[in-house]
Amino acid sequence: MSNDNQIPTALEFLHRDESGVFNEVDITQAMIEFAKLHVEAALTAVGNEIIGPAAGSVRDIYSLNSIK
């Protein structure tokens, strides 16, 4: 992995499929999974603290369900 948090780069993420053959559905699914992986890591890094007057959880504000 290419960073301290062990989050794969886009290239590393795609190369997890050793066939190297991708269609539109494969690429779309990989993009969604990759985005969710990075959003989860970012949300974990900042925790549930929000700076400013807003209250609640960061996870409530940015739902992984919005990545489609």
Secondary structure, 3 states (H helix, E strand, C coil): CCCCCCCCCHHHHHCCCCCCCCCHHHHHHHHHHHHHHHHHHHHHHHCCCCCCCCCCCHHHHCCHHHCC
